[in-house]
Amino acid sequence: MRKFLIAFLIVFVAHVGCKKMDVGGDTLCGCSPVSPPSLNLIIKNSAGQDLLDEKTANAFTKETIQVYRYDETGKVVQLPFLIRPPFKYGDQSFANYLLSLPALFFESVSASPKTYLKLGNQEPYEVELLTENNNQKISGKVFINKQEIPGEKTTTNGFVPIFYLTVN
């Protein structure tokens, strides 16, 4: 019983004494979650159809999408991504598939912060993000080929930053 109480006391003191990241602190501690910024894109055609939904004609699959950067030697380095199915956030249903690009800023293989997105046989798109809090959060501005793209204005924006890309 004594060992349990000592262990509980240590955990309690560590929890109370730790400065949480979301309380306004500007530094991380051992108990603060590290969540790198991720970019979530809804990709639609000019008719408004979801091009990540396999049921849509000319949809993009995971095999036809590439996300990459160039390293210091000019070699292409592929970056991880996933296609997230429609989901619910609270009472709200979100009906679109998302191309999720996690941890864009924590890739140390790049000489340049530019990320490229290639969809099928199209020319690659140059993706740039504006961040805040030492690259911990996307500030609300995403540029593709140097043009700002619109973001989702619903309550899901507080959960994950979502932006729209319309392709031909």
N, C-alpha and C positions, 0 to 999 in steps of 0.2 A: 504494500500500500504506500509505503514511504517513497519508493522509486516512482510510482505513478504520480504522486503529488509533486515531486520535484520536476518530473518531465512536463507535467501540466503547467507548472509555474513558469518554466523556461519558455514554453510555447506562448503562454499568455503575455509574458513580458516582451517577447519578440514581436508579437502581434500589436500590442499597444504602443510600443516604442518605435515602431517603424513608420517612417514618413511615407504615406501613400502618394502615388503619382497623381491620382485624380483629385486630391484635396488642395491642389494649388502648388505643390512642391515642384521645383524645377530639376530635381535630381532623382535618380532611381535608387531604390534600396532592394535588398534581397527578396522582399515579398511583393514588390510591385510587378504587375504583369507587363511584359514587353510585347507590344503588339505593333509590328511594323505596318506602315501604311499599305493598303492594297487598293488597287483600282478595279472597279467593277463596271464593265461596259455592257450596255444593251446594244446589240448590233441589228439594225433594221435596214430594209431597202426603202426606196423612195415611196413605195405604196404602204409603208408602215408595218410590213410583215417581219416577224422575228426570224432573223437569219441564223440563229443558233438552234432553233427548233428543227429537228430532223424531218418533221412533217412538211416543212415549208420547201417549196421548189428552190433549187440552187442554194440550199442552206450550207453553212460551213460546219464541218465536223472537227473534232479535236485533231484528227490526222491532217486536215488541210489548213490548219492555223499554225503559225510560228510566231514566237515572241523571242527577241534576241537583242543583244548588245555586241559591241566590238571590244575586244581586250586591247591591251597596250601594243600588241604586235599586229593588230588589224584582223585577228581571227574572230569569226563569229562564235559567240557563246550563247547557247540556247538558255532561255529562262523558263522556270516552271509556270504553269497556268492550269486552270481547271474551268470546266463549264458547269455552272451551278444551275440546277433545275429550278422551276418556279417554287416559291415558298410563301409562308405566312409569317407576318410579324405582328404579333398582337391580334387585333381584329381584322387587320388589313391583309388581303391576299395580293401577292405580287405575281402576275401571270407570265412574266418574261424570263427567258433563260439569261444568265449572266456569264460573261467572260471575265473571270476573276484572275487578276495578276497580283499575287501576293508578294510582299517583301521586295518591291522594286529598288528601294534605296539601300538595301543591305547586301547587294551583290557587289563584292569587292573586285570582280574580274574586269571591271570596265574602266577604261581610261576616260570615258566621257559619260555624262549622265543620260545621254539619249538612249531611249529604248525604241525598238522598231516592232511593229505589228504587221505581219503579212497574212492576208486573208486569201486563201486559194491562189489563183494565178495573178491577182492584182499587184500593183506596185506597193511596196511596203509603206506603211504610215509611220511617221515620226511622232512619238508620244513624249510629251513633257508635262510634268506635274509641278504645281507650286505647293510646297509643304510648310508646316509650321511646327513649333516645339521640337526642333532638332530632328526633322524628318519623321516625327511620330504620327502626324496627321496630315491628310490632304486638305489644303486650305479652301478648297471649293472651286479651284480653277484647274482645268485640264486642257491642254492644247494638243491638237492633232494636226500635223503639218502647219504649225504656227498659227492655227485658228482655234479660238476657244470653243469648246463643245458644251452643250447644255447639260446641267445636272438634274437629278430627280429632286423635286421639291416636296415630296410627301414625308411622312414620319419615318419611312425607312431610311432616309438620308442620315438620320441620327444613328442608325444601326450600322449601315455600311454606306460609304459614298458610292453613288450610282450615277453614271453618265451615259449619254446617248451618242452613238456613232451611226450616221446614216451613210450607207454605201450605195453605189450604183449597181 
